[in-house]
Amino acid sequence: MEADNLKVEVSEQIALLTIDRPQALNALNRKTLEELEGALARLRGDASVGALILTGAGEKAFVAGADIKEMLDLTAVEAQGMARRGQLIFRGIETFPKPVVAAVNGFCLGGGCELAMACHLRVASETARFGQPEVKLGLIPGYGGTQRLSRLAGRAVALEMILSGEMIDAERAYQVGLVNRVVPAERLLEESRRLCRLILAQAPLAVRLALEAVTRGAELPLEEATFLEASLFGLACSTEDMREGTSAFAEKRAARFQGR
């Protein structure tokens, strides 16, 4: 499918998805979300891809928010539908069976911050800026920001960012747990790829099961979450990769995982 606002490049098992609307600071309009949803559906079943990196085109912005022009004349029902559609697409990222890394290269605001938070890991350039400024427009976050920000950075930080609408810099985002790493801008994609390669060197099925345990377990009471963990642990123990990994450890050699 031809895409106007999203570039997809695959190299060495890593798919680089670039939101390509630099003239609009990569704002998320309906078409961009549709293209993102379609790309994720294709990559989910692509055995040649083991990890994804999501970034924005240009040097100014990762994603500066949703496209405000598309919101101006919405009814309440239409606005709710728009929010639910974005939430479902972002939930698809959060539950994606392969690791998704956000490479945050500039302004990461509103829907952009919500998109980054839906990714499993976040690497930020030193120039990145994060915020949920919806209150400045008479709105609230609608793509999951009120929920994911508090889960990642804590309730107090989330309330301060959401209620004030003010941005925080990359170092502050790192301090509160919103991002995993902060690097110079020129090293952003290199470091994101390096992180993906570290994960790709591990057993693919174990990575998938660990993603499921952490993501779904975070939403369950502890007793149910640990039961889920035990069930997924049992599945991992039945794989050829587990036998290969334990044999390689005992024989003091590098494991050769096959994803089986």
C-alpha positions in Angstrom: 0.0 0.0 0.0 1.3 3.4 -1.0 1.9 5.7 2.0 2.2 9.4 1.9 2.9 10.2 5.6 4.8 7.2 6.8 8.1 5.7 5.5 9.0 2.1 6.3 12.5 0.8 5.8 13.7 -2.7 6.9 17.3 -3.5 7.5 18.9 -6.3 9.6 15.6 -7.4 11.1 14.8 -3.9 12.3 11.9 -1.9 10.7 12.3 1.9 10.9 8.9 3.7 10.7 9.3 7.4 10.1 6.3 9.7 10.4 6.9 12.0 7.5 5.0 15.3 7.8 7.8 17.6 8.8 5.9 20.7 7.4 3.3 20.0 10.1 5.8 18.9 12.7 4.6 15.3 12.0 1.2 15.9 13.5 -1.1 12.9 13.5 -4.0 13.3 11.2 -6.4 10.5 10.2 -4.4 9.4 7.2 -1.2 9.1 9.2 -2.9 7.0 11.8 -4.4 4.8 9.1 -1.0 4.3 7.5 0.5 3.5 10.8 -2.2 1.0 11.6 -1.7 -0.7 8.2 2.1 -0.8 8.6 1.8 -2.4 12.0 -0.6 -5.1 10.6 1.9 -6.0 7.9 5.0 -6.0 10.2 3.2 -8.1 12.8 3.3 -11.1 10.5 6.6 -10.4 8.8 9.0 -13.1 10.0 12.0 -11.0 8.6 11.3 -8.2 11.2 12.1 -8.7 14.8 12.0 -5.2 16.2 10.5 -1.8 15.3 11.8 1.8 15.7 9.3 4.6 15.4 10.6 8.2 14.8 9.7 11.5 13.2 11.1 13.1 10.1 13.3 16.2 10.3 15.1 17.6 13.3 12.3 19.6 15.1 9.7 17.0 16.1 9.0 13.4 16.8 5.3 14.1 16.7 4.0 17.5 17.9 0.5 16.3 18.5 -2.7 15.4 16.8 -3.8 17.5 13.8 -6.0 20.2 15.4 -7.6 21.2 12.1 -9.4 17.9 12.1 -11.0 18.5 15.5 -12.5 21.9 15.0 -16.0 20.9 13.9 -16.4 17.5 15.6 -19.5 16.6 17.5 -19.1 15.0 21.0 -19.9 11.6 19.4 -17.4 12.1 16.6 -14.7 13.3 19.0 -15.2 10.3 21.2 -14.9 8.0 18.2 -11.7 9.8 17.1 -10.2 9.3 20.6 -11.2 5.6 20.7 -9.7 4.9 17.2 -6.4 6.5 18.3 -6.5 4.6 21.5 -7.0 1.2 19.8 -4.1 1.9 17.3 -1.8 2.8 20.2 -3.0 -0.2 22.2 -1.9 -2.3 19.2 1.5 -0.9 19.6 1.6 -1.5 23.3 0.5 -5.2 22.8 2.7 -5.7 19.7 4.5 -9.0 19.9 7.8 -7.5 18.9 9.7 -4.8 20.7 8.8 -1.2 19.6 11.3 1.5 20.4 10.4 5.2 20.1 13.4 7.3 18.9 12.2 10.7 20.1 14.0 13.4 18.1 12.4 16.7 19.1 9.0 17.9 20.2 7.0 15.0 21.6 3.7 16.6 22.6 0.0 15.7 23.0 -0.7 12.7 20.7 3.0 12.4 20.0 3.8 11.9 23.7 0.9 9.4 23.9 2.4 7.6 20.9 5.8 7.4 22.4 4.3 6.1 25.7 2.6 3.3 23.8 5.9 2.1 22.6 7.8 -0.5 24.8 11.0 1.6 25.1 11.9 5.2 24.5 15.3 6.7 23.5 15.4 10.5 23.5 17.8 12.9 21.9 19.1 15.7 24.2 16.9 18.1 22.3 13.6 16.2 22.9 10.8 17.9 24.7 7.8 16.1 26.2 4.4 17.4 27.1 0.6 17.0 27.3 -0.5 20.5 26.5 -4.2 19.7 25.7 -5.5 21.9 28.6 -4.1 25.0 26.7 -6.6 24.2 24.0 -9.5 23.4 26.3 -9.0 19.7 25.9 -7.6 16.7 27.8 -5.4 14.0 26.4 -7.5 11.5 24.4 -5.1 8.8 23.1 -4.3 7.3 26.5 -2.2 10.0 28.0 -4.1 10.4 31.2 -3.5 6.7 31.9 -0.1 5.8 30.6 1.7 8.9 31.9 0.8 8.2 35.5 1.8 4.5 35.0 5.2 5.5 33.6 6.1 8.6 35.6 3.9 8.5 38.6 0.6 10.3 39.4 2.2 13.5 40.8 4.3 14.0 37.7 1.4 13.1 35.4 -0.9 15.6 37.0 1.6 18.3 36.9 2.3 17.8 33.2 -1.4 17.4 32.3 -2.8 20.2 34.4 -0.2 22.8 33.6 0.4 21.8 30.0 4.1 22.6 30.4 6.9 20.7 28.7 9.7 18.9 30.3 13.2 18.3 28.8 14.8 15.0 28.0 16.8 14.9 31.2 13.8 15.4 33.4 11.9 12.8 31.4 14.7 10.4 32.1 14.7 11.2 35.8 10.9 10.5 36.1 11.1 7.3 34.2 9.4 8.5 31.0 12.4 7.6 28.8 15.0 4.8 29.0 18.0 6.6 27.6 19.1 10.1 26.5 21.7 10.6 23.8 23.1 13.3 21.6 20.8 14.0 18.6 23.3 12.6 16.1 23.4 9.3 18.0 19.7 8.8 18.4 19.0 6.2 15.6 22.3 4.5 16.2 21.5 4.0 19.9 18.0 2.9 19.1 19.3 0.3 16.7 21.9 -0.8 19.2 19.1 -1.4 21.8 17.1 -3.3 19.2 20.1 -5.5 18.4 20.6 -6.3 22.1 17.1 -7.6 22.2 17.3 -9.4 18.9 20.3 -11.4 20.2 18.0 -13.0 22.8 15.5 -15.9 22.3 12.6 -14.5 20.1 9.9 -16.5 21.8 11.1 -15.5 25.3 11.1 -11.8 24.2 7.6 -12.1 23.0 6.4 -13.9 26.2 8.2 -11.4 28.4 6.5 -8.5 26.6 3.1 -10.1 27.1 3.9 -10.8 30.8 4.9 -7.2 31.6 2.3 -5.5 29.5 -0.7 -7.5 30.4 0.5 -8.2 33.9 0.7 -4.5 34.7 -3.1 -4.3 34.3 -3.9 -7.2 36.6 -4.0 -7.7 40.4 -0.7 -9.2 41.6 -2.1 -12.7 42.2 -3.5 -12.8 38.7 -0.4 -11.3 37.2 1.9 -13.8 38.8 -0.3 -16.6 37.6 -0.1 -15.2 34.1 3.7 -15.1 34.5 3.8 -18.7 35.7 1.7 -19.8 32.7 4.0 -17.9 30.2 7.1 -19.3 32.0 5.7 -22.8 31.4 5.3 -22.1 27.7 8.9 -20.8 27.5 10.1 -24.0 29.2 8.6 -26.0 26.4 10.5 -24.3 23.6 13.5 -25.5 21.7 15.1 -22.1 22.4 15.0 -22.8 26.1 16.8 -26.1 25.6 19.3 -24.4 23.3 19.8 -21.5 25.8 20.4 -23.7 28.8 22.7 -26.1 26.8 24.7 -23.1 25.6 25.0 -21.8 29.1 26.2 -25.1 30.4 28.7 -25.5 27.5 29.9 -22.0 27.8 29.2 -21.1 24.2 27.0 -18.6 22.4 23.4 -19.7 22.0 21.9 -20.2 18.5 18.2 -19.4 18.9 15.8 -20.4 16.1 12.5 -19.0 17.5 11.0 -22.4 18.1 
